[in-house]
Amino acid sequence: MRHGKKVNHLGRKSAHRKAMLANMACSLIEHKRINTTVAKAKALKQFIEPLITKSKAENNQTTEKGTHNRRIAFKNLRDKYAVTELFGSVSDKVGTRPGGYTRIIKLGNRLGDNADMAMIELVDYNEVYNAGKPAKKKTTRRSRRGKKDDQAVVEKATENVVEESVEEAKETKAVEEVTEEIKETEEVTQEIEEVKEPKASEEEVSEPETTEQEESESEEKKNDSEA
């Protein structure tokens, strides 16, 4: 019994199934849409979408990653022209889409064996379906827990900004007070210097008078001694 096995064998052995999916993937990359049965379309969707994800530019930023992803794609597709097309125009077209690169549209039943038919196509290449829709902005999914964490981070950031602004205001006030004190001390020192300057001038004026008196007295003493 095959309980819990989700792989659809499609009535083929593993080698035949892998070769068929590789050929269908190459045809889808080349023609951008193909008609097949619903079961094969669902199997092809699971087969090709991981390869398209590996071909996107954001997953090939270094040469090592680029060569590794190209080798994985070539191992699955087995066609170098399909690999170059996948890593070229397809990756550029699908660059902003976060998954869901293909679309399955049911077409009804086939006449011969009444099998369910479908068309699988690359979503970004259907210009008729996407003509009237505006381009959506790139969004990221966030949980409620993430929103609470973001709010807490914002509150902490605002508190830090307020504290920094208060500290800066205190520092500016302290600086202003210090500058005022310096100005006051400078004014006091200027007043003291102005008071000292007239005293020094008076002393300079009085000094030559004493010298003249001493000279006159010395001359009188010399005259008395000669007499």
C-alpha positions as CSV (number, residue, x, y, z in Angstrom):
1,M,0.0,0.0,0.0
2,R,1.2,3.5,-0.7
3,H,-0.3,5.4,2.1
4,G,1.2,8.9,2.7
5,K,3.2,8.9,-0.5
6,K,2.4,12.1,-2.3
7,V,4.5,11.6,-5.4
8,N,2.3,10.9,-8.5
9,H,4.1,8.3,-10.5
10,L,2.1,9.1,-13.6
11,G,2.1,5.4,-14.7
12,R,5.8,5.5,-15.5
13,K,9.1,4.3,-14.0
14,S,11.4,6.9,-12.3
15,A,13.7,7.3,-15.3
16,H,10.9,7.8,-17.7
17,R,9.1,10.2,-15.4
18,K,12.2,12.4,-14.9
19,A,12.9,12.5,-18.6
20,M,9.3,13.4,-19.4
21,L,9.2,16.2,-16.7
22,A,12.6,17.6,-18.0
23,N,11.2,17.7,-21.6
24,M,8.0,19.4,-20.5
25,A,10.0,21.9,-18.4
26,C,12.2,22.8,-21.4
27,S,9.1,23.2,-23.6
28,L,7.5,25.5,-20.9
29,I,10.6,27.6,-20.7
30,E,10.8,27.9,-24.5
31,H,7.1,28.5,-25.3
32,K,6.0,30.0,-21.9
33,R,2.8,27.9,-22.0
34,I,1.9,24.3,-22.9
35,N,-1.2,22.1,-23.0
36,T,-1.1,18.8,-21.0
37,T,-3.2,16.8,-18.6
38,V,-4.0,18.1,-15.1
39,A,-2.0,15.5,-13.4
40,K,1.1,16.1,-15.5
41,A,0.6,19.9,-15.0
42,K,0.6,19.6,-11.3
43,A,3.7,17.4,-11.3
44,L,5.4,19.9,-13.6
45,K,4.5,22.8,-11.3
46,Q,6.3,21.1,-8.4
47,F,9.2,20.3,-10.7
48,I,9.9,23.7,-12.3
49,E,9.2,26.2,-9.6
50,P,12.2,25.4,-7.4
51,L,14.4,25.7,-10.5
52,I,12.9,29.2,-11.2
53,T,13.7,30.2,-7.7
54,K,17.3,29.1,-8.1
55,S,17.6,31.2,-11.3
56,K,16.6,34.5,-9.6
57,A,19.4,37.1,-9.4
58,E,19.1,37.5,-5.6
59,N,20.1,33.8,-5.2
60,N,23.1,34.2,-7.6
61,Q,25.0,37.1,-6.1
62,T,28.3,35.3,-6.1
63,T,30.0,33.2,-8.8
64,E,30.0,30.1,-6.6
65,K,26.3,30.2,-6.0
66,G,25.6,31.0,-9.6
67,T,27.6,28.1,-11.0
68,H,26.1,25.7,-8.3
69,N,22.5,26.7,-9.2
70,R,23.2,26.4,-12.9
71,R,24.6,22.9,-12.4
72,I,21.5,21.9,-10.5
73,A,19.3,23.3,-13.2
74,F,21.2,21.5,-15.9
75,K,21.1,18.2,-14.0
76,N,17.3,18.5,-14.0
77,L,16.6,20.0,-17.4
78,R,19.3,18.3,-19.4
79,D,19.3,21.1,-22.0
80,K,21.9,24.0,-21.9
81,Y,19.7,26.2,-24.1
82,A,16.9,25.9,-21.7
83,V,19.2,26.7,-18.8
84,T,20.5,29.9,-20.5
85,E,16.9,31.0,-21.2
86,L,15.9,30.2,-17.6
87,F,18.8,32.2,-16.1
88,G,18.4,35.0,-18.6
89,S,15.0,36.4,-19.7
90,V,12.9,34.2,-17.4
91,S,14.8,35.2,-14.2
92,D,14.6,38.9,-15.2
93,K,10.9,38.7,-15.8
94,V,10.1,36.8,-12.6
95,G,12.6,38.7,-10.4
96,T,10.1,40.5,-8.1
97,R,7.6,37.7,-7.7
98,P,8.0,35.7,-4.4
99,G,6.9,32.3,-5.6
100,G,3.9,31.1,-7.6
101,Y,5.5,31.4,-11.0
102,T,3.1,29.2,-12.9
103,R,-0.6,29.0,-13.4
104,I,-2.8,26.0,-14.3
105,I,-6.0,26.7,-16.3
106,K,-8.3,23.7,-16.8
107,L,-9.6,23.3,-20.4
108,G,-12.1,20.5,-20.1
109,N,-11.9,16.8,-21.2
110,R,-10.1,15.3,-24.1
111,L,-12.2,13.7,-26.8
112,G,-10.4,10.3,-27.1
113,D,-10.0,9.1,-23.5
114,N,-12.0,11.9,-21.7
115,A,-8.9,12.9,-19.7
116,D,-8.9,16.2,-17.8
117,M,-6.8,18.7,-19.8
118,A,-5.2,21.9,-18.6
119,M,-2.9,24.7,-19.8
120,I,0.2,25.5,-17.6
121,E,1.9,28.9,-18.2
122,L,4.3,31.3,-16.7
123,V,2.3,33.9,-14.9
124,D,4.4,37.0,-15.9
125,Y,4.3,36.2,-19.6
126,N,0.5,36.4,-19.9
127,E,0.1,40.0,-21.0
128,V,-3.7,39.8,-21.6
129,Y,-4.4,38.6,-18.0
130,N,-2.1,41.2,-16.4
131,A,-3.0,44.1,-18.7
132,G,-5.6,45.9,-16.4
133,K,-3.9,45.1,-13.1
134,P,-1.5,47.7,-11.5
135,A,1.9,46.6,-10.4
136,K,1.9,45.5,-6.8
137,K,4.5,46.8,-4.3
138,K,6.8,44.2,-2.8
139,T,5.6,43.3,0.7
140,T,6.8,41.0,3.4
141,R,4.6,38.9,5.7
142,R,4.7,39.7,9.4
143,S,3.1,38.0,12.3
144,R,1.3,39.7,15.2
145,R,4.1,38.8,17.5
146,G,6.4,40.7,15.1
147,K,4.2,43.8,15.3
148,K,4.3,43.8,19.1
149,D,8.1,43.5,19.0
150,D,8.2,46.3,16.5
151,Q,6.1,48.5,18.7
152,A,8.3,47.7,21.7
153,V,11.4,48.6,19.7
154,V,9.8,51.9,18.6
155,E,8.9,52.8,22.2
156,K,12.4,52.0,23.4
157,A,13.9,54.1,20.6
158,T,11.6,57.1,21.4
159,E,12.5,56.8,25.1
160,N,16.2,56.8,24.3
161,V,15.8,59.8,22.0
162,V,13.9,61.7,24.8
163,E,16.6,60.9,27.3
164,E,19.3,62.0,24.9
165,S,17.5,65.3,24.2
166,V,17.1,65.9,28.0
167,E,20.8,65.2,28.6
168,E,21.8,67.5,25.7
169,A,19.6,70.3,27.2
170,K,21.2,69.8,30.6
171,E,24.7,69.9,29.0
172,T,23.9,73.1,27.1
173,K,22.6,74.8,30.3
174,A,25.7,73.8,32.2
175,V,27.9,75.1,29.3
176,E,26.0,78.4,29.4
177,E,26.4,78.8,33.1
178,V,30.1,78.1,32.8
179,T,30.5,80.7,30.1
180,E,28.6,83.3,32.2
181,E,30.9,82.6,35.1
182,I,34.0,83.0,32.9
183,K,32.7,86.3,31.6
184,E,32.1,87.5,35.1
185,T,35.6,86.6,36.2
186,E,37.1,88.3,33.2
187,E,35.2,91.5,34.0
188,V,36.4,91.4,37.6
189,T,40.0,90.9,36.5
190,Q,39.7,93.8,34.1
191,E,38.4,96.1,36.9
192,I,41.3,95.0,39.2
193,E,43.8,95.8,36.5
194,E,42.3,99.2,35.9
195,V,42.6,100.0,39.6
196,K,46.3,98.9,39.7
197,E,47.4,100.9,36.7
198,P,47.1,104.5,38.2
199,K,49.0,103.4,41.4
200,A,51.8,102.1,39.3
201,S,51.9,105.4,37.3
202,E,52.1,107.4,40.6
203,E,55.0,105.3,41.9
204,E,56.9,105.9,38.6
205,V,56.4,109.6,38.9
206,S,57.5,109.8,42.6
207,E,60.7,107.8,41.9
208,P,62.6,110.5,39.9
209,E,61.8,113.2,42.6
210,T,63.7,111.1,45.2
211,T,66.6,110.7,42.9
212,E,66.9,114.5,42.3
213,Q,66.8,115.2,46.1
214,E,69.6,112.7,46.6
215,E,71.7,114.2,43.9
216,S,71.3,117.7,45.4
217,E,72.3,116.5,48.8
218,S,75.3,114.7,47.5
219,E,76.5,117.9,45.7
220,E,76.1,119.9,48.9
221,K,78.1,117.4,50.8
222,K,80.9,117.6,48.2
223,N,81.0,121.4,48.3
224,D,81.3,121.4,52.1
225,S,84.1,118.9,52.0
226,E,86.0,121.0,49.5
227,A,85.5,124.1,51.6
